[in-house]
Amino acid sequence: MYRVLGGDGKEYGPAPAEQIKQWIADGRVDARSLARSENSSEWKPIGEFPDLAAPPSLTGPAPTDGKAIGSLVLGILSLTILSVLAGVPAIILGHISRGNIRKSMGQLKGEGMALAGLIMGYISLAIIPVILIIAAIAIPSLLRSRQAANESAAVANLRTINTAEVTYLSTTGGNYGDLEGLVSAGLLDRRFLDPSISGYSYSVIADGGDYTAEARPTTSNTGRFGYYSTPDGVVRFSFDPLLAPAGQAGLPSN
């Protein structure tokens, strides 16, 4: 007969060995819980009493805890693009599995799997700051590259419009045309009438022997600067100081 100290600090028993084994199976106590025999005053972990240890399995090797397998699989997935989506469950299952395996007194195995899942889960959480730092550096750089490409295209498109205006002038007896007129004459393709070409919108205001062609970014992300050109063929930064480099509003772009 034995007496056992429960997790609540209370003493239970006396109880026979078979009863205590049932308590172990039910998870009420485990191998680390303290117990003493009726004829002794010394409290020792249950695992140190040979007749309280769980008997060897009669059906073969101890089964692997399913939660340990789940933790390992999720841990592996956490090192892919799933990251924390798999990492957090891997950590949770790993802790639960290791606790269950310890309490099983040899009836379950897989602690190594659970530990591996835990480690990979924590690694997936640790690399998040690294990913965020890389993104913080790379995204602005990519945005600047995209803006620069769109700005170069806008300048080139204004020069295309200037060339079209020269041809239009020679065929209309001294008058420049707006975008619709240039497109109708076959001097520009219809994409210039679209709301946006590579992040810029275009307009042409024509008045007899004068015109102003303008290119403006559709958003601040598609371009930093606006441009315009007149019959002299020079492409200049916008007069709007918000759409030109500091101190260069209205000046030639190159």
VEXKE-671147 format. One record per residue: residue in one letter; x, z, y of N, C-alpha, C in turn. Coordinates in steps of 0.05 Angstrom, whole numbers, plus 5000, padded with zeros to 4 digits. Layout:
AXZYXZYXZY...
! end
This chain:
M501750004976500050005000501850005025Y500849875045502449845070500649895094R502049965116500849985142502249775160V500649655178501649435195500949495224L502849435242502349445271501349175280G498949165290497848915300498948835328G498248595336499148505363497948665385D495748805380494548975400495849255401G497849305384499249555385497949765367K495749695354494349885337495449875308E495150095294496050105266493750055247Y494249865228492149795209493049865180G491149945164491750015136490950305130P491650395107493250255087491850015074A493449805068492349565056494249475034P493149355013494849254991496349005001A498348924985500048694992498348444994E496448404976494748164976493148145002Q492248375012490648375037492448295060I494948395060496748325083497448035081K497847925057498347635055496047465065Q493547575061491247435072491247435103W492147675114492347695143494347495153I496547465139498647265147497446985146A495946915125494746655123492746605145D491346815154489346795175490646785203G493246835204494646835230494347095245R493347305233493047565247495747695250V497547665231500247765233502147545223D504747585227506747395217509147545207A511247395200513547515188515047715206R514547685233515847865252514248115258S511748125249510048365253511348595237L511048835249512249075236510349195216A511549295194509949425173511649645160R510249825146511750035131510050095106S511450175085510050255061508950535065E507050615048505750875050507651105046N509751055030511651275025514151255042S513951115064516251095082515351105111S517051215129516451225157517851015173E519450845159520950635173519350385176W519150285201517750035207519749805205K519049595191520749365188519049105190P520348885197518748635197517648575170I515248465169513948395144515748215126G517148035139518847855124520947985108E521648245113523648385098522548515073F519948505069518748625045518348395025P519848395003519648174983516848134973D515348354968512648314956510548234976L511348215003509448115023510047825031A512347725022513047445029511147255015A510547035027508746845015509946724990P508446694969509546594944510346294947P512246214931513045924932510645754925S510545514938508345334933508345234904L506045244892505745154864505144854863T504744734885503944454885506144264895G508544374898510844204907511944304934P513544144947514744224972512644284993A513544455012511644525034511044275051P508544245059507744005075508944025103T509243795115510143785143507843825162D508143995182505944045201505343785216G502743715216501943465230502543475260K502443705272503043725301506043665306A507743735287510543675290511043375290I509643235272509842945271508742825297G506442925306505342825331507242875354S508543105355510343165377512742965377L513742915353516042725350515242445359V512942345350512042075358511642055388L510242255399509742255428512342285443G514242435433516842465446518242195448I518142045426519441775426518041595447L515441605447513941435466514441515495S515041775499515441875526517941755539L519741655522522241525532521841235538T519341135535518640855542517140865568I515640655573514140645599511940855600L511240975577509041185578509941435592S512541495591513641725606512041975603V511142085626509742345625507042335610L505842095608503342075593503642155564A506042105553506542195526508242445526G509842485547511642715547510342985548V508243005564506843265566505543345540P503943155527502843225501504943285480A507243155481509443205462510443495465I510643585490511543855495509544055484I506944005490504844195481504744215451L504643985438504543985408507044105396G509344055409511844165398511844475398H510944595420510844885422508744995402I506444865400504444965381505444945352S506644715346507644675319509744875311R511644925328513845115322512745395318G510645465333509345735329508045745302N506545535295505145525269507045535246I509345395248511245385226512545665222R513145795244514346065241512346255228K509846235235507846415224507246355195S507846105186507046025159508846145137M511046265145512946395126513646195103G514445955111515445755092513345575081Q510845615088508645435078508445175093L509745155116509844905131512644845139K513344585141515944505151515544305174G517744225186517644035208518544145234E519944385234520844505259522744325273G524444185258526343995270524943775285M522843665273521243455286520043555312A518843805310517643915334519643955356L522044055349524144095368525043835381A525343625365526143365375524043255395G521443295388519243205406519343365432L519943625430520143785454522343685472I524743635460527043555476526443285490M525343095475524842835488522642855509G520643025504518543065524519643175550Y521443375548522643485572524543285586I525843115570527542915582525842715598S523442645588521742465602520842575629L520542845630519842975656522242975675A524543015663526943045680527742785693I527042555681527942295693526042205715I523742335718521842255739523042255767P524542475774525742465801527742235804V529142165783531141945784529641685789I527341645775525841405779524741385808L523841615818522741615845524841555866I527341655861529541605880530241305880I530341195855530940905853528840735867A526240815863524040665875524140685906A524840925916525040965945527140795957I529240735942531440565952530740265949A529640195926529239915919526839785933I524639935936522239815947522639725976P523739895994524239796021526039556022S528039546004529939316004528439065995L526739085975525138855967523238755989L522138956003520238886025521738736047R524138836054525738696075526438416066S527138376041527838116031525437926033R523138026026520737866027520037796056Q520337986074519737926102521637716113A524237746106526237556117525637266107A524837246081524136986070521736866085N519637036090517236936104517936856132E519637006146520336946173521836676175S523636626156525136376156523136136151A521236186133519235976128517535926152A516836136168515236096192516635926213V519235976216520835826235520935526226A521335486200521435216190518735076193N516535216189513935086192513335016221L514235186240513835106268515434856275R517834826264519334586269517934336256T516534386234515034166222512734086240I511434286253509334236271510334086296N512734156306513934016329514433726322T515433676298515833396290513233236289A511133366278508533236277507433186304E507933366323506933326350508233086364V510833046359512232826371511032556361T510432546335509232306323506432266334Y504932486336502132466346502032376375L504032476391504132396419504532096422S506231986405506831696407504531516398T502631626383500431466373497831506388T497831696407495331756421495531706451G497731586459497931516488498631746505G500131946496501132156513499632426510N498132466489496732716484497632856458Y498033116460498633266436496033346422G496333426397493933496382494033786372D491633896366491534156353491934126323L491734356309492234336280490334156265E487734166272485833996259486433696264G487333636289488033356296490433266280L492433436278494933366264494333326234V492633496223491933476194490333216190S488433166208486732926205488332676207A490432676223492232446227494132416203G494132606184495932586161498732676167L499132806190501832896198502533166187L500533326180500933586167499133606143D499933756123498133796100496134016106R494034026091491734196097492434496094R494634566082495234856080495634986107F496234826127496534946154493935046165L491734966153489035066162488235316147D489835396126489235636111489635886128P488336106122488636356137491536456136S493036386114495736496112497436306095I499836256105501936116090504336286088S505036386065507336566061507236796080G504836916084504637146101504337096130Y504136846139503836786167501436606171S500136646195497936466203498936296226Y497836046228498835856248496535766266S497235716291495235606310496735416329V495235226339496335036360494235006381I495035066406493335016429494434776444A492934556444493934306457492234246482D493534156503492234086528493533846540G492633606532493833366542496733336535G498433356555501333316551502733576546D501333786537502634046532501434176507Y502934336493501834486471503534736466T502234926452503735176444502935216414A504935206397504635256369505535546363E503935696349504635986344504436056315A506236226306506236336279506236636281R504236776269504037066270503837176242P505237396237505037516210502237626206T501137586182498437686177498337986174T500438106165500638406164503538476171S503938736176506638826182508438816157N507238796133508838776109509838496103T508438296114509238016108511237906127G511638036150513537936170513738136193R516138146204516538326227516138196254F516637926255516737786281514637566282G513737506306512037276312513737066326Y512936816325514436596337512536396350Y513636246370512136036382513935806390S512835576395514435346404512735176422T514035026440512734846459514034566457P513234376474514334106471517334086473D518734296483521734266483522934306455G521234376435522134386408523734636400V523934826419525435076414523535286402V524335406380522735626368523635886380R521836026392522436286406520936516393F521936756398520536996389518037026406S516037156395513537206409513937356435F512137296454512237456479511337746475D509937786453508938066446511438226438P512138436453514538596446514338726419L511838756409511538886382512138686360L512338426367512938216347515538076353A517438226366520038106372522138326370P524638256365526738456365526938576393A527938816395528138956420529638786441G528238746464529538596486529638296483Q528438186461528637896456525937756457A523837886467521237756469521437506486G520437276475520437026490523136876489L525136986476527736856475527936686449P529736486449530136326425530836496400S529736416378530136576354532936536342N534336316349537036276339538436086358
! end
